[in-house]
Amino acid sequence: MMVICFGDSNTYGYDPRGYFGGRHDADCRWVDILATETRWTVYNMGQNGREIPSAAPAFPDDTDLLIVMLGTNDLLQGRSPEQAAERLERFLSSIPLDRSKILLIAPPPVTLGTWVPSKQLIDGSCAFAQLCRALAERMGIRFTNAGKWDIPLAYDGVHFTEQGHRAFAAGLLEELK
């Protein structure tokens, strides 16, 4: 099975503790845990700072599952949950794969931290998750909300800790059963 994980720094495995923005070790990045646990071919297309693109890149035709988790950077850049959801709908609509092969994951809500100074951002990330659910239902795309997996976040209020990656992987593996 060929799986592509398309997302931002939490897909990439960014470790905010490193001065130069390194990555967590492979044994505790959720994408790598998914590959190890399932023995699937899993490609990490996470990119630090990625906002929701206006159009999809060319994903291979033989992709069995495309996992998409985006939106946090859009909210951090000042977009409203509604604006981010509109961008996400345009992006998902541009993906030529069969919709049954797409899994949309609402990112876990941010928490107060060095990157999240206000409760407004937290409320926005929770609202965005609900908009993602409605969007997935409307488009006939599989959906799950990572907010229900109790993901520990780093001091910045945004990035997964090592334990957060493990919790995310466990939640995703349960979802894919």
N, C-alpha and C positions, 0 to 999 in steps of 0.2 A: 504494500500500500504506500502511495506517495502522498505526503502531507506537506503543505506549505503553511507556515505561520507568518502572517503579515501584520506587523504592528509597529509599536514605538520602542522606547528604551526598555520597557518592562518585558518585551518580547526579546529584544537584543540581549538582555541580561546585564544592563548597566548597574555598576556598583558605585553609589554616590560617595562611598568612603574613600575612594582613590582620588588623589589630587588631579590626575589627568583623565578621570572618567574611564577607568578600566571596566572590566566585566567580572561578574562572579565566575568562579570556576565552573567548568562544564558539568561537574557532578551535582551542582545545585542550581542550574538554570532550568526553568520549567520545560523549555523546548527540548533540551538534551535529555531530561528525565523522561519525557514523553517518548523519545526515540528509543531509549534504553529499555523502558518498561514494555513497549509494544513490539519492538524490533521492526518498526516501520522505517521507511526512508523519510526523514523529516528535515525540511529546509527551513532555516531561520532567516526570514526576511524582515527582522526587526531593525529599526534604525532610530538612533537617538534623536529626539526632537521632532520626529515625524508627526506632522498634522495630517488630517484626512486629505488625500490627494484628490484632484479634480477628476482624474480618470485612472482606471486600473492599469498597471503594467501588464505586459503579456505573460500571463500565467500559462505553463505548459498544458496542452490539451489532455494529457494523461494524469492530471492532478486528481487524486481520489477525494481529497478533503482540503479545503482552504479555510484556515482558521483566521478570522479577522478580529483584532482588538485595537481600536483606535478611538480617539476623542479627547483624551486627557489633555494633550498639548493644545488642542483647539480651545478648551475651556481656560487653560492657563494663559493663553494669548488674548483672553478677553471676549471670546465668542460666547454667546448665550447657549444653553443646552439645545434650544430650538434651532439655532443657526448650525450648530455642530451636527445635529440629526439630519438637517437638510443636506449638508455636505456629504454625510455618510450615505444617505439615500442615493444621491447622484453617483457617488463612488461605486456602491454595490450594484447599481443599475448598469454600470459600464463593464461589469465583469461578464465575459462571454460563457463562463462555465454554467453547467446545469445548477439551478438554485439548490437542489438537494445535496450538492457537494460543498455548500458553504455553511460554516458555523460562525455566527456572529456572537462575540463575547462582549458583554458590557463590562468595562474596566471596573475594578473595585473602587468605591468612593475614596477620594483623597481624604487626608486627615490634617489637622493643624500641624504645621511644621515650618521649616525655613522657607519653603516654596509656597506654602499655603497659609497666608496670614489671616484669612477671614473665614467665618462660617459660611459666607455666601458661596464660596467655591465648593465647599463640601455639599451644600444644598444643591448646587448646580450639577455636581457629579452624580448625585442620587437621582435628580430629575432626568439627567441624560440617560441613565440606565433604563428608566421607565419608557423613555422615548425610543430607545433601542429595541426594547421588547415589542412595542407597538409596530415599529418599522419592520422587524423580522416577521411578525404575524402578517402584516400587509403584503410583504414580498414573498411569503412562503419560504423563508430561510430558517434553518435551525438556529436556536438561540439559547444562551445561558447567561446568567448574571454572576460574575465573579464576586460580586458584593456579598453573596451568601456563603463564601468560603473562608471567611475570617483571615484575610491575608495580612500578615504583619508588614507594616511599611516602615521605611527608614526615617531618620530624623527630619528629612525634607518633606514628609507627608505625601510623597508621590511614588517613590521607587520601592519595589519589593526588597525585603531583606532576604538572606539565604533561606530562612524559615518560610518567608513569604513565597518564594519560588517553589519550595517543596509543597506548601499548602495549596498553591495554585495548581501544580501538577496533579496532586491527589484529587482535587475537585474536578479537574478536566478529565482525568482517567475514569472517574466515576460517571461523569456525564457521557463519555464515549462508549460505555459498556453496552 
